Amino acid sequence: MFGDVDVKLRSLTDTAGIFRRNDRDRLEDEMERIGIVFPQVFVAVYTGSVGEIANLRQFGFWLLNRGLFEDVPVEKPNEAGILIVIDPDSKAAGMTFGYLLDPFLAEQDTFDCLSRAHAYWLEGRYMDGVLKCLSQLRKLLRKRSRQARRDPERYEQKVATPVAVGDLVRKIREGNRPAVAQPEEGRGVER
């Protein structure tokens, strides 16, 4: 529906122009903090008009699968990414996460994160909303990290060992991307 080409973008892509320069710097710092605390994960934010033909959830899955995040280290594959998509024209937002996070995040979790931002976004205070969403996400990841330390079998059983992701991601970001499976329905949430 959205095409089969890869999309080069940065982890903060503000095509809607809803963030001022100072906001973008602060937001990138917050996103980086999550990556420092959880070095296997990265967070990305995309703003733009998805258009009438698009389902925000499907667009988020597609963008996370097809995105070549130029500023994300190759050690962090898209499967370990968390993407927040904001469409200010339709007043909608969604959060999608990669397959490696399936054991740790659920649809209710993404709903809770987006709910923290909802009131701010309705008022057009996008920066404040994203910061609230990221704060809730950081708390949630800490909680799941503690749970995984206490009961590792519960989480290990669901996770398949990734196949040489460093080489695969390097090839993808250099433009030699293999075919990518279509995302599953039901993960992530649309608000």
C-alpha positions as CSV (number, residue, x, y, z in Angstrom):
1,M,0.0,0.0,0.0
2,F,2.8,2.4,0.8
3,G,5.4,1.1,-1.6
4,D,8.2,-1.4,-1.6
5,V,11.2,1.0,-1.5
6,D,13.2,1.7,1.6
7,V,12.8,5.1,3.2
8,K,15.9,7.0,4.5
9,L,15.1,9.1,7.5
10,R,16.5,10.1,10.9
11,S,15.2,8.9,14.2
12,L,13.4,12.2,14.6
13,T,11.8,13.1,11.3
14,D,9.5,16.1,11.6
15,T,8.0,16.4,8.1
16,A,4.9,18.1,9.6
17,G,7.1,20.9,11.1
18,I,5.5,20.7,14.5
19,F,8.7,21.1,16.6
20,R,10.9,24.1,16.9
21,R,14.6,23.7,16.7
22,N,15.1,23.8,20.5
23,D,12.2,21.3,20.8
24,R,13.9,18.9,18.3
25,D,17.2,19.1,20.2
26,R,15.5,18.4,23.6
27,L,13.5,15.6,22.1
28,E,16.5,14.0,20.5
29,D,18.2,14.1,23.9
30,E,15.3,12.3,25.5
31,M,15.2,9.7,22.8
32,E,19.0,9.2,23.2
33,R,18.6,8.8,27.0
34,I,16.3,5.8,26.5
35,G,18.9,4.3,24.1
36,I,21.6,4.8,26.7
37,V,19.6,3.1,29.5
38,F,18.4,0.4,27.2
39,P,21.3,0.0,24.7
40,Q,19.6,-2.7,22.6
41,V,16.6,-0.4,21.9
42,F,16.1,2.8,19.9
43,V,13.2,5.2,19.7
44,A,12.1,7.1,16.6
45,V,9.5,9.8,16.1
46,Y,7.9,10.6,12.8
47,T,5.5,13.5,12.2
48,G,3.6,14.0,8.9
49,S,0.4,13.8,7.1
50,V,-0.3,10.1,6.5
51,G,-3.3,11.0,4.2
52,E,-6.7,9.7,3.7
53,I,-5.7,6.4,2.1
54,A,-3.6,5.4,5.1
55,N,-4.3,3.5,8.2
56,L,-2.0,4.9,10.9
57,R,-1.2,1.6,12.4
58,Q,-0.3,0.0,9.0
59,F,1.8,3.0,8.1
60,G,3.8,2.7,11.4
61,F,4.5,-1.0,10.8
62,W,5.5,-0.2,7.2
63,L,7.8,2.7,8.2
64,L,9.5,0.7,11.0
65,N,10.0,-2.2,8.5
66,R,11.2,-0.1,5.6
67,G,12.9,2.8,7.4
68,L,16.7,3.2,7.1
69,F,17.4,5.2,10.2
70,E,20.6,7.0,9.2
71,D,21.5,8.1,12.8
72,V,20.9,4.7,14.5
73,P,23.9,2.5,15.0
74,V,23.9,-0.7,12.9
75,E,24.0,-2.7,16.2
76,K,20.4,-1.7,16.8
77,P,18.2,-3.3,14.1
78,N,14.7,-2.0,13.3
79,E,13.3,-5.1,15.1
80,A,14.5,-3.4,18.3
81,G,12.9,0.0,17.5
82,I,10.0,1.8,18.9
83,L,8.3,4.3,16.5
84,I,5.9,7.0,17.4
85,V,3.9,8.4,14.4
86,I,2.0,11.6,14.8
87,D,-0.3,12.9,12.1
88,P,-1.4,16.4,13.2
89,D,-3.8,16.8,10.3
90,S,-5.9,13.9,11.3
91,K,-5.1,14.4,15.0
92,A,-4.0,10.8,15.3
93,A,-0.9,9.1,16.8
94,G,0.3,5.6,17.0
95,M,3.1,3.6,18.5
96,T,4.7,0.6,16.8
97,F,7.5,-1.6,18.2
98,G,9.8,-4.1,16.5
99,Y,9.5,-7.9,16.8
100,L,12.3,-8.2,19.3
101,L,10.2,-6.3,21.8
102,D,7.1,-8.5,21.5
103,P,7.9,-10.3,24.8
104,F,8.2,-7.0,26.6
105,L,5.5,-4.8,25.2
106,A,1.8,-5.2,24.6
107,E,-0.9,-3.2,22.9
108,Q,-2.1,-2.0,26.3
109,D,1.4,-0.7,27.1
110,T,1.5,1.4,23.9
111,F,-2.0,2.7,24.7
112,D,-0.9,3.8,28.2
113,C,2.1,5.6,26.7
114,L,0.0,7.4,24.1
115,S,-2.7,8.2,26.7
116,R,-0.2,10.3,28.7
117,A,0.3,12.5,25.6
118,H,-3.3,12.7,24.4
119,A,-4.4,15.8,26.2
120,Y,-1.3,17.7,25.2
121,W,-1.6,16.7,21.5
122,L,-5.3,17.8,21.4
123,E,-4.1,21.3,22.5
124,G,-1.4,21.3,19.9
125,R,1.4,20.9,22.5
126,Y,3.2,18.2,20.6
127,M,6.5,18.5,22.4
128,D,5.0,18.2,25.8
129,G,3.0,15.2,24.7
130,V,5.9,13.4,23.2
131,L,8.0,14.0,26.4
132,K,5.1,12.5,28.5
133,C,4.9,9.5,26.2
134,L,8.6,8.9,26.4
135,S,8.6,9.3,30.2
136,Q,5.9,6.6,30.4
137,L,7.8,4.4,28.0
138,R,11.0,4.7,30.0
139,K,9.1,3.7,33.2
140,L,7.5,0.8,31.4
141,L,10.8,-0.5,30.0
142,R,12.4,-0.3,33.5
143,K,9.5,-2.3,34.9
144,R,9.8,-4.9,32.3
145,S,13.6,-5.1,32.7
146,R,13.1,-5.8,36.4
147,Q,10.5,-8.4,35.7
148,A,12.8,-10.1,33.1
149,R,15.6,-10.2,35.7
150,R,13.3,-11.9,38.3
151,D,11.8,-14.3,35.8
152,P,14.0,-14.7,32.7
153,E,12.4,-17.9,31.4
154,R,9.1,-16.1,30.9
155,Y,10.8,-13.7,28.5
156,E,13.4,-16.0,27.0
157,Q,10.8,-18.5,25.8
158,K,9.2,-15.9,23.5
159,V,12.4,-14.5,22.0
160,A,14.2,-16.2,19.2
161,T,17.9,-15.5,18.9
162,P,18.5,-12.9,16.3
163,V,20.5,-14.0,13.3
164,A,23.7,-12.0,12.8
165,V,21.8,-8.7,12.9
166,G,24.9,-6.5,12.7
167,D,25.7,-7.8,9.2
168,L,22.1,-7.7,8.1
169,V,21.4,-4.2,9.3
170,R,24.7,-3.0,7.8
171,K,23.6,-4.3,4.4
172,I,20.1,-2.8,4.8
173,R,21.5,0.6,5.7
174,E,23.9,0.5,2.8
175,G,21.0,-0.1,0.4
176,N,21.2,-3.9,-0.1
177,R,18.0,-4.7,1.7
178,P,16.6,-8.2,1.5
179,A,12.8,-8.8,1.3
180,V,11.1,-8.0,4.6
181,A,8.0,-9.9,5.8
182,Q,4.8,-7.9,6.2
183,P,4.0,-6.8,9.7
184,E,1.5,-8.7,11.8
185,E,-1.8,-7.0,12.6
186,G,-2.7,-6.4,16.2
187,R,0.6,-5.0,17.6
188,G,1.1,-1.4,18.5
189,V,-1.9,0.9,19.0
190,E,-3.6,3.7,17.3
191,R,-5.0,6.7,19.1
